[in-house]
Amino acid sequence: MSPETALSIAHIDTGLELRGGQRQLLLLAHGLRQRGHSQLVVCAEAGELCHRAKADGFPVLALPQDDFKHIKGIRQLRRRVNQDTLMLLHAHDGVGQTVSWLASCRTGARRVATRRVTYLPKRRIDYRLKYSYTCHAVVAVSKFIGRVLEEAGIPHAMINIIPDGIEIPEGAPDAASRQAARDRWRITDNEFAIGSLGGIGPEKGLDLALKALHLLAGRLPNAKLVLGGKITAEDLAASGFAAAVASGQVILPGYQENLFEFFSGLDAFIMPSRSEGLGSAALMAMAHGLPVIATRVGGLPEIVEDGKTGWLVAPESAESLAQAIAAAAANRVRLTELGNNARLHSKEFSADIMVERTQALYRRLMDSGRPETR
């Protein structure tokens, strides 16, 4: 296949929320569209991805919520594979992988599955069979996930390490944007703002961050924790954050459409996760000139360099997290130096690099000439 040949691609994701994986799908789709490829987004009719993909001008095949096991949707997609000669189906979540396989098996189309979660099924043979027979290639978003896949028995030749991509802002936030963000949050300049982005589920480890702040009450009483994202009253009640929010120690600015504004107001970013495939939120913070304090789990050590772009701490240790936060707040010059290093390092994970690597994988699959047997 010529490097200039346009591809016809279907992206499949059945999630209802617009989370990291769905954002990566859109980022990839935008980059591929700029390179001349035609694409179809297959997603849940009631999901946020459906609305965003349509707003961004992508053709959408919406999967109705009342469609048991997506049977009708699979039939519709199979017709599209045959009629529109879709060359490649890229599944971005587990259910999407099944939809992709059933809609295109024995059609000649190639299938790719992205793996960004770290857990394994109870029986590894299930994992091995799923990946070996439902797709032709697997994208692992970190070396850590690549090792997890190999340990589960997925052939090494199928695994492709392609980290998530991020959009790099032209410049880091300046003093004016910092002040504007902090004014919105009612944080003074002498308070130390630590930020996090996303949910507050147990896997994110933010309960450890709350414990760390309690440990720092005497040494760093001016610390504030800013949690960006869609957080409900039920989330707060279940997580134990309600009292900290009421006291003003934790600030909830809500869903962040403008990430530049969010990161502008922070002094450091934390990611005390219990499990993490890669940590694209940490990468985005780094791109905005913020050093990152993260646990040494999953793919996080692949993006955060201890002592150079931030701090890596022991998992499940509120004390280690507290020590790193105190160290970050103690030396503003050092904090700025690590933030500058972080911004420079983040450019190795640009969206363009991710799109180019994914496009190259697609072309290798299309050039393989291997007959369809699955």
C-alpha positions as CSV (number, residue, x, y, z in Angstrom):
1,M,0.0,0.0,0.0
2,S,1.3,3.4,-0.9
3,P,2.0,5.7,2.0
4,E,-0.4,8.2,0.5
5,T,-3.3,5.8,0.2
6,A,-6.2,7.0,2.3
7,L,-7.7,4.5,4.7
8,S,-11.3,3.9,5.7
9,I,-11.4,3.3,9.5
10,A,-14.1,2.7,12.1
11,H,-13.4,3.6,15.7
12,I,-15.5,1.7,18.2
13,D,-16.1,2.7,21.9
14,T,-19.2,1.9,23.9
15,G,-18.6,4.0,27.0
16,L,-21.2,6.5,28.1
17,E,-18.9,9.1,29.7
18,L,-16.2,11.2,28.0
19,R,-13.2,10.0,29.8
20,G,-9.5,9.6,28.9
21,G,-10.1,6.8,26.4
22,Q,-12.8,8.6,24.6
23,R,-10.8,11.8,24.4
24,Q,-7.9,9.8,23.0
25,L,-10.2,8.4,20.3
26,L,-11.2,11.9,19.3
27,L,-7.7,13.2,19.3
28,L,-6.6,10.3,17.1
29,A,-9.6,10.8,14.8
30,H,-8.8,14.5,14.3
31,G,-5.2,13.7,13.5
32,L,-6.2,11.0,11.0
33,R,-8.7,13.3,9.3
34,Q,-5.9,15.9,8.8
35,R,-4.0,13.2,7.1
36,G,-6.8,12.5,4.6
37,H,-8.3,9.3,6.1
38,S,-12.1,8.7,6.2
39,Q,-13.5,7.6,9.5
40,L,-16.7,6.4,11.2
41,V,-17.2,6.6,15.0
42,V,-19.3,3.8,16.4
43,C,-20.5,4.6,19.9
44,A,-23.4,4.5,22.4
45,E,-26.3,6.7,21.3
46,A,-26.7,8.1,24.8
47,G,-23.0,8.6,25.4
48,E,-21.1,11.9,25.5
49,L,-18.8,10.6,22.8
50,C,-21.7,10.4,20.3
51,H,-22.6,14.1,20.8
52,R,-19.0,15.2,20.7
53,A,-18.1,13.2,17.6
54,K,-21.2,14.6,15.7
55,A,-20.3,18.1,16.8
56,D,-16.7,17.6,15.5
57,G,-18.1,16.6,12.1
58,F,-17.4,12.9,12.2
59,P,-19.9,10.3,10.7
60,V,-21.5,8.4,13.6
61,L,-23.1,5.0,13.9
62,A,-25.0,5.3,17.1
63,L,-25.7,2.1,19.1
64,P,-29.1,2.3,20.8
65,Q,-29.3,1.6,24.5
66,D,-32.1,-0.9,24.1
67,D,-30.2,-3.0,21.6
68,F,-29.4,-6.2,23.6
69,K,-25.7,-7.0,23.3
70,H,-25.6,-4.5,20.4
71,I,-26.9,-7.2,18.1
72,K,-28.6,-4.7,15.7
73,G,-25.6,-2.4,15.9
74,I,-23.3,-5.2,15.0
75,R,-25.4,-6.0,11.9
76,Q,-25.5,-2.4,10.8
77,L,-21.7,-2.1,11.2
78,R,-21.2,-5.4,9.3
79,R,-23.2,-3.9,6.4
80,R,-21.0,-0.8,6.5
81,V,-17.9,-3.0,6.4
82,N,-19.2,-4.8,3.3
83,Q,-20.8,-1.8,1.5
84,D,-18.4,1.0,2.4
85,T,-15.4,-1.3,2.3
86,L,-14.2,-0.3,5.7
87,M,-10.6,-1.4,5.8
88,L,-9.9,-1.3,9.5
89,L,-11.8,-1.4,12.7
90,H,-10.1,0.0,15.9
91,A,-11.8,-0.9,19.2
92,H,-11.1,1.5,22.0
93,D,-12.8,-0.5,24.8
94,G,-13.5,-4.1,25.7
95,V,-17.1,-4.3,24.6
96,G,-16.1,-2.4,21.4
97,Q,-13.5,-5.2,20.7
98,T,-16.3,-7.8,20.7
99,V,-18.5,-5.6,18.5
100,S,-15.5,-5.1,16.1
101,W,-14.9,-8.8,15.8
102,L,-18.5,-9.9,15.3
103,A,-19.0,-7.1,12.7
104,S,-16.0,-7.9,10.6
105,C,-14.8,-11.5,11.0
106,R,-14.1,-13.2,7.7
107,T,-14.5,-10.0,5.8
108,G,-10.9,-9.1,5.1
109,A,-11.0,-6.0,7.3
110,R,-8.2,-5.7,9.9
111,R,-8.9,-5.2,13.6
112,V,-6.9,-3.3,16.2
113,A,-7.7,-3.1,19.9
114,T,-6.3,-0.6,22.4
115,R,-5.6,-1.7,25.9
116,R,-5.3,1.0,28.5
117,V,-6.4,-0.7,31.8
118,T,-4.1,-2.8,33.9
119,Y,-6.2,-5.6,35.4
120,L,-6.2,-9.2,34.3
121,P,-9.2,-11.5,34.1
122,K,-9.4,-14.4,36.6
123,R,-8.4,-16.9,33.9
124,R,-5.6,-15.8,31.7
125,I,-6.6,-18.2,29.0
126,D,-9.7,-16.0,28.4
127,Y,-7.5,-13.0,28.0
128,R,-5.2,-14.8,25.6
129,L,-8.0,-16.2,23.5
130,K,-9.8,-12.8,23.3
131,Y,-6.8,-10.9,22.0
132,S,-5.4,-13.7,19.8
133,Y,-8.7,-14.3,18.0
134,T,-10.6,-11.0,17.9
135,C,-7.9,-8.7,16.6
136,H,-4.8,-8.6,14.5
137,A,-2.9,-6.1,16.6
138,V,-3.0,-4.7,20.1
139,V,-2.1,-1.1,21.1
140,A,-0.7,-0.9,24.6
141,V,-0.6,2.7,25.9
142,S,2.5,2.0,28.1
143,K,5.4,-0.5,28.4
144,F,3.8,-1.7,31.6
145,I,0.6,-2.7,29.9
146,G,2.7,-4.3,27.1
147,R,4.3,-6.5,29.8
148,V,0.9,-7.3,31.3
149,L,-0.3,-8.5,27.9
150,E,2.8,-10.6,27.3
151,E,2.5,-12.2,30.7
152,A,-1.1,-13.1,29.8
153,G,0.2,-15.0,26.8
154,I,-0.5,-12.4,24.0
155,P,2.1,-12.9,21.2
156,H,4.9,-10.3,21.4
157,A,4.5,-9.6,17.6
158,M,0.9,-8.5,18.2
159,I,1.7,-5.9,20.8
160,N,2.5,-2.3,19.8
161,I,3.5,0.3,22.4
162,I,1.9,3.6,21.5
163,P,1.5,6.0,24.4
164,D,-1.5,8.3,24.6
165,G,-1.0,11.7,23.0
166,I,-1.6,15.2,24.3
167,E,-2.0,18.6,22.7
168,I,0.9,20.8,23.7
169,P,0.0,24.4,24.3
170,E,2.1,27.0,22.5
171,G,3.2,28.5,25.8
172,A,3.1,27.7,29.5
173,P,0.6,29.7,31.7
174,D,1.8,33.1,32.7
175,A,1.3,35.2,35.8
176,A,-2.0,36.8,34.6
177,S,-3.6,33.4,33.7
178,R,-2.5,32.0,37.1
179,Q,-4.0,35.0,39.0
180,A,-7.3,34.7,37.0
181,A,-7.7,31.0,37.8
182,R,-6.8,31.5,41.5
183,D,-9.3,34.4,41.8
184,R,-12.0,32.2,40.5
185,W,-11.2,29.6,43.1
186,R,-10.6,32.2,45.8
187,I,-7.1,31.0,46.4
188,T,-4.5,33.6,47.5
189,D,-1.0,33.7,46.1
190,N,0.6,32.4,49.3
191,E,-1.5,29.3,49.3
192,F,-0.1,26.1,47.7
193,A,-2.6,24.7,45.2
194,I,-2.3,21.0,44.4
195,G,-4.5,19.8,41.6
196,S,-6.0,16.6,40.2
197,L,-8.2,15.9,37.3
198,G,-10.9,13.2,36.8
199,G,-12.9,11.0,39.1
200,I,-12.4,10.3,42.8
201,G,-12.9,6.6,42.7
202,P,-10.7,4.3,44.8
203,E,-8.3,3.5,42.0
204,K,-7.3,7.2,41.8
205,G,-6.0,7.2,45.4
206,L,-7.3,10.7,46.2
207,D,-8.2,9.4,49.7
208,L,-4.4,9.3,50.2
209,A,-4.2,12.9,49.2
210,L,-6.7,13.9,51.8
211,K,-4.8,12.0,54.4
212,A,-1.6,13.6,53.3
213,L,-3.1,17.1,53.8
214,H,-4.1,16.1,57.3
215,L,-0.5,15.0,58.0
216,L,0.7,18.4,56.6
217,A,-1.7,20.4,58.7
218,G,1.1,21.7,60.9
219,R,3.9,22.0,58.3
220,L,1.8,23.3,55.3
221,P,-1.5,24.7,56.6
222,N,-2.0,26.8,53.4
223,A,-2.2,23.8,51.1
224,K,-5.4,23.5,49.0
225,L,-6.5,20.5,46.9
226,V,-8.3,21.4,43.6
227,L,-10.2,18.5,42.1
228,G,-11.3,19.2,38.5
229,G,-14.0,17.0,37.0
230,K,-17.6,15.9,37.3
231,I,-18.0,15.0,40.9
232,T,-21.4,14.4,42.3
233,A,-22.8,14.7,45.9
234,E,-22.9,10.9,46.0
235,D,-19.3,10.7,45.1
236,L,-18.4,13.1,47.9
237,A,-20.5,11.2,50.5
238,A,-18.9,7.8,49.4
239,S,-15.3,9.2,49.4
240,G,-15.3,11.1,52.7
241,F,-14.4,14.4,50.9
242,A,-17.6,16.3,52.0
243,A,-16.1,17.7,55.2
244,A,-12.9,18.8,53.5
245,V,-15.0,20.6,50.8
246,A,-17.1,22.3,53.5
247,S,-14.0,23.5,55.3
248,G,-12.5,25.0,52.1
249,Q,-9.5,22.6,52.1
250,V,-10.7,20.9,49.0
251,I,-12.1,22.9,46.0
252,L,-14.4,21.5,43.4
253,P,-14.4,23.8,40.3
254,G,-16.4,21.2,38.3
255,Y,-16.0,19.8,34.8
256,Q,-13.1,21.5,33.1
257,E,-13.7,22.3,29.4
258,N,-10.7,24.7,29.3
259,L,-7.7,22.8,30.7
260,F,-5.3,25.7,30.1
261,E,-7.3,27.7,32.6
262,F,-7.4,24.8,35.1
263,F,-3.7,24.1,35.0
264,S,-2.8,27.8,35.1
265,G,-4.0,28.1,38.8
266,L,-2.0,25.2,40.1
267,D,1.4,24.9,41.7
268,A,1.8,21.1,41.3
269,F,-0.2,18.2,40.0
270,I,-0.8,14.9,41.9
271,M,-1.6,11.4,40.7
272,P,-1.6,9.1,43.8
273,S,-3.2,6.3,41.8
274,R,-3.4,2.7,42.9
275,S,-3.4,1.6,39.2
276,E,-2.8,3.5,36.1
277,G,-2.3,2.4,32.5
278,L,-0.3,5.5,31.6
279,G,-1.6,8.7,33.1
280,S,-2.6,11.1,30.4
281,A,-3.8,13.7,32.9
282,A,-0.3,13.8,34.3
283,L,1.1,14.4,30.8
284,M,-1.4,17.2,30.2
285,A,-0.3,18.9,33.5
286,M,3.3,18.5,32.5
287,A,2.6,20.1,29.1
288,H,1.4,23.1,31.0
289,G,4.6,23.4,33.0
290,L,3.6,21.6,36.2
291,P,5.7,19.1,38.0
292,V,3.9,15.9,38.9
293,I,3.8,14.0,42.2
294,A,2.8,10.4,41.3
295,T,2.8,6.9,42.8
296,R,5.2,4.4,41.4
297,V,2.6,2.2,39.7
298,G,1.6,1.1,36.2
299,G,2.8,3.4,33.5
300,L,3.4,6.5,35.6
301,P,7.2,5.9,36.0
302,E,7.4,6.0,32.2
303,I,6.3,9.6,32.1
304,V,7.3,11.1,35.5
305,E,11.1,11.2,36.1
306,D,11.8,11.3,39.8
307,G,13.8,14.4,40.7
308,K,13.7,15.7,37.2
309,T,10.0,16.3,36.2
310,G,8.4,15.6,39.5
311,W,8.4,13.1,42.4
312,L,7.6,9.4,42.4
313,V,6.3,8.1,45.7
314,A,5.5,4.7,47.2
315,P,1.9,3.5,46.5
316,E,-0.6,3.4,49.4
317,S,1.6,5.8,51.5
318,A,0.0,9.0,52.6
319,E,3.3,9.8,54.4
320,S,5.4,9.6,51.3
321,L,2.9,11.7,49.4
322,A,2.9,14.3,52.2
323,Q,6.7,14.4,52.1
324,A,6.7,15.1,48.4
325,I,4.1,17.8,48.7
326,A,6.1,19.5,51.4
327,A,9.3,19.3,49.3
328,A,7.5,20.8,46.4
329,A,6.1,23.7,48.4
330,A,9.4,24.3,50.2
331,N,11.5,25.4,47.2
332,R,9.7,27.6,44.5
333,V,12.9,27.8,42.4
334,R,13.2,24.0,42.3
335,L,9.5,23.7,41.6
336,T,9.8,26.0,38.6
337,E,12.8,24.1,37.3
338,L,11.0,20.7,37.5
339,G,8.0,22.3,35.8
340,N,10.1,23.5,32.9
341,N,11.6,20.0,32.6
342,A,8.2,18.5,32.7
343,R,6.9,20.7,29.8
344,L,10.0,19.8,27.7
345,H,9.6,16.0,28.4
346,S,5.8,16.1,27.6
347,K,6.6,17.0,24.0
348,E,7.8,13.4,23.5
349,F,4.1,12.4,23.9
350,S,2.6,14.9,21.5
351,A,-0.7,14.0,19.7
352,D,1.2,14.1,16.4
353,I,3.6,11.4,17.5
354,M,0.7,9.2,18.7
355,V,-1.2,9.7,15.4
356,E,1.9,9.0,13.3
357,R,2.6,5.8,15.2
358,T,-1.0,4.6,14.9
359,Q,-1.2,5.4,11.2
360,A,2.1,3.4,10.7
361,L,0.5,0.5,12.5
362,Y,-2.6,0.6,10.3
363,R,-0.4,0.6,7.2
364,R,1.6,-2.3,8.3
365,L,-1.6,-4.3,8.9
366,M,-3.0,-3.4,5.5
367,D,0.4,-4.3,3.8
368,S,0.7,-7.6,5.6
369,G,-1.4,-9.4,3.0
370,R,-2.4,-12.0,5.5
371,P,-5.7,-13.7,4.6
372,E,-8.6,-13.4,7.0
373,T,-9.1,-16.5,9.1
374,R,-10.8,-15.1,12.1
